[in-house]
Amino acid sequence: MGRKVTVVMPAYREKEEQIRQAIESILHQTMNDFEFIIVLDDPENVMLKELIEVYAKFDNRISFYVNERNSGCPFSKDRGVRLAKTEYVAIMDSDDISKPYRLERQIQKIEEDRLDLIAGYVTVINDAGTPLYNMDNLPLTHDKIIKKMKVNNCLPHPTWFFRKDMYLNLDGYANIQGCEDYDFLIRAIRNGYRLGVVNEILLEYRLSSQSVSRNNLYKQYLMMQFIQDKYFHHKLTYLNYEEYEKDKFDEKVAGKYALASIDFEQAIMAKSQKQYIKMIYLLIKIFFESFEYTKKIVRYVVQELR
């Protein structure tokens, strides 16, 4: 019987210790018969190239590819998925850490519930690997996921596990760096595919202070609004996202939004530690700090109360 699962992991300029942790967390899965495709998106990164080549030499489950030029994370993931020869594909980021039971739990869930794509809970960690908080309140059923998707992406991308034929039928990620996962999920729902969640912590998600997500947070927010206008509100008056961003983006607003996002994460941590006075202080601070971030929080709360 052939392998059923391929893990696809793009790499770029991660720290050596972090990418070692990511690779080894996959190699030491309890379900050990899988293909592991790693795509390096920086052909000039000699350190990562040599490091990954060593792993590939000693473990025949690893297939290693190097892009001819830096083409972005969505391109690298797409390349890896299309190279996969298996029925299922799991996405992995090169600075995260999968729990050893991750693949075993996911293949069991997707087959038992006859789903097309599933995700799972995560523990958010910082650069040093210190746990910050758990993201363990994700919607568990397809109908609840649809409801949540109208406000934000509720399925952590690094925990995705899906059927490759679904990915190919939807022609993969759209060419939008930053919210390609959100766009993909909405298209999956609109085309009748069924989504789900494993209600266990499957992965340690690293929240880096230098990550693309942090530096371009407001642009991602605008991109999410663009996608919602396109699919849900049908009021899109812009030809493309670039035109939308040019009209909507403001550097000062973006800076305040990024600061508010940091305070919101601190508020979540304070809640997990039962520091409720600190949590309330931070939420009030956000209200005066960023109107756009406050608006996003209010939408989440209103949705949860419905």
N, C-alpha and C positions, 0 to 999 in steps of 0.2 A: 504494500500500500504506500503510495507516494505521500510526500509532505502536503499538509493542508494549509499551512500558515507561512506568510512571509512578513518579517518585520522590516519596515523601511525607515531609515534614519538619515536625514541630511546632516552634514557637518560643515562648519565654516571656519571660525577662528576661536573655538572654545578653548578653555584652559585644559591642560593635559590631565590634571587630576579629575576634572569634571567629566571629560569624555571617556576616561577609563571607567569611571563609576557607571556611566550610562551603558557602555558596551558590556561590561561584566554583569550588570543587572539583567541584561537580556540573555547572555550566555549561561547564566545560572538559573534559568527558569525551571520550574518543576515539570513543565511540558517541554521536552528538550529536542523534539524532532521538528525543526523549522528551518526556513531559509532566512538569512539576515543580510539585507542589502544596505550598504552604506554608500552614500553619494557625497563626495567632497566637493563643495562649491567654490573653493579657493585653490586653484591649481598651483599657486605659488607658495602654499603653506607646507613647507618641507617637513616641519615637525609633525603635523597631523598625518601627512601622507605616509611617513615612515612608521609612525605609531600604528596606524590602522593596518598597514601592510604586514606588520608583525603578527597582529591578531589574526588576520586572514590566512597567514602561513600556517598557523598552528590550530586553526579551527575551520574545517571545510564547510561549515554552514554559512560562513561569511563570503559574500561576493562584494568586491570593492570597485567602485567606479569614481572617476575624477572628471568633472565638467571641464570643457575646453576653456571656459571663461566664467567669471562670476555671473550667475544668471538668476539668483534669488532663491529663497527657500521654497516657494510654491513650485518652481520649475524642478528643483531637485527632488522634491517629494513625488511630483508627477512622473519624473523619469524612473524613480524607484518602483512606483506602483506598476507602471507599464512593463517593467522588466520582470516583475514577479510572475512565477509560473504556478502559483497556488490559487486555491479557491478563495482564501481569506487573506486580508492584509491588515497588519497592525501598524499604526504610526507611532514613532518614538522620536523625541527630541534629544539632541546630543549633550544637553546639560541637565537632563532629568534622570530620575532613578526609578525603574519599574520594580514593583514588589515581585518576589519570586513566583508567586501564584497567579500573576496577572493573566498570562496567555491561557492558562488552564481554566480560569474562571470565565474568561470572555468567550472561548469557543463553546463552552458548556451553555452559557446564557444565550448566545446567538442561535444555536441549534435547537435548544429546548423550546425557546419562545418563537422560533421561526422569524427572526428579525433580520434586517439588512445592514444595520449599523448600530453599534453600541459604544458607550463611553463608560466612565466610572468616576468614583470619588477620588479626590487628590488631597494630599497634604502639601500646603505651600511652604517652601523653605527659602532661606536667603542664600546669598553667595557662599557663605561658610557652611551651609547645610543645616543650619539651625531651624527647627520647625517653627512656623509663625502661626498658622491656623489651618483648620481642615475645611475643605470645600465639600461638604457632605449633606447639602440640602438640595441636591439636584432633583428635578422631576423624574419619577421612575417609570411612568407609562407614556405610551406614544401620544395619547391625547393631551396629557399635561405638558409634554415637551412642545407640542404644536403651540399651545397657549403661551408658553414662556418665550418661544422663538419670536413672537410678535414684539417683544421688548428687547431681548438680547440673546446672544449665543450661550446656551446653557449646557453644552456638551464640550468639555475640555478637549481641545484638539489632540494633545499628546497621548490621550487615552483611547483614541478611536480604534475600532476593530470592525472591519466591514467586508462585504462581499466584493470581490474584484469586478465581477460582471456589472454590478450596480455602478461602480465608479466609471467604467468604460461606457456604459449606456448614457451616463450624464456628461460624458466627454471631460471628466476630471474637473480640476479647479479652473475657475475663471481667472483671467489675467488681471487680478487686482491684489497687489501685495498688501497684506495686513488683515483683510477680512475675507480672504478666499474661503476659509472654513465656514463662516456664517452663510455666505452666498451658496456654497455647495449644499449645506444642510437644508436650506429653504427650497432649493431646486429638487432635492431628494423627496421632501415632503410633498411638494406640488406634483411630483410624478408618481406618487402612491407607494413609496418605499417606507418601511416601518422602522422606527428608531426605538432604542431602549437604553437602560443604564444598569450597570452592576452596582448594587448598593454596598460596596466595600471600597476601602482605600486601595487603589491599584497602582498609584504612582506618586512619587515625590516631585512636585512641580517647582522648579527653581525660578524664583522671582529675582532677576538680576537688576541691580541699580543701573547697569549700562545696557540693558536690553533694548532692542528695537521697539518693543511694545511700550516701554516707558518713555522713550524719547519722542515717539510719534503718537502718543496716546490720544491727543485731540483729533489728529487726522484719522485715526481709526474710528473715533466716535462719529466724525462726519461721514466716513465711509459707511458705517452702520446705518446712519440716518438715510443716506442715499439708497441703500439696499432696501430699507423698509418702505421708503417712498415708492420704489420701483415695484416691489412685489405685493405690498399690503395696502398702501394708500392710493396707488394709481394716480398720483398727482405730480409725477416727475416732469419737470419742464426743462431739464438740462440734457444735452446730447450724450454726455459721458461724465464719469466721476471727476476727471481733471477739470472740466468746466465748473462743476459743482463746488469743488474745493477752492478754485480760484475766486469764486464769488463769496464763499462762506468763511474761509480761513482768516483768522486774526491772531497774530503772534502773541499779543498781550493776553487774549482770552485763552490761548493754548497754554501759556505759562501758568495761569491761575488754575486751569483744569488739571494740569499735571500735579501741582501742589495739593489740590483737593483730593486727588486720587491717593496720594501718599497718606493724607490724614484719614481717608476712609479705611485704608488697610490697617492703620493704627487703631481705628475705632473697632474694627472687627477683632483684632488681637485683644483689645481691652475687654470686649464682651466675652471672648473665650476664657479670659483670665478673671472674669467677674469683677472687673474694675469699671463699674457702671457710671460713676461720676466722670471718669476720664472719657468714657465712650460718649456721654452726652455732651461734654465740652467740645470734643472733636467734631461731632455732628453739627453743633451750633456754629463752630468755626467754618466748616465747609459752606454753610448757608451764606455767610458773608464773603467767603473766599471766591466762589465760582457759581454763577447762576446756572451755567450749563450742567455742571456736575450735580447740583442740587436738583435740577429738573430730571436728570436721569435717575437719581435715587427715588424721587417721588413716584416716577413711573413704575419702578420696581415694587414699591410699597403698595401702590394702588392695585397692581396686578395680583399681588399676593392676597389682598383682601377680597378679591372678587370670588 
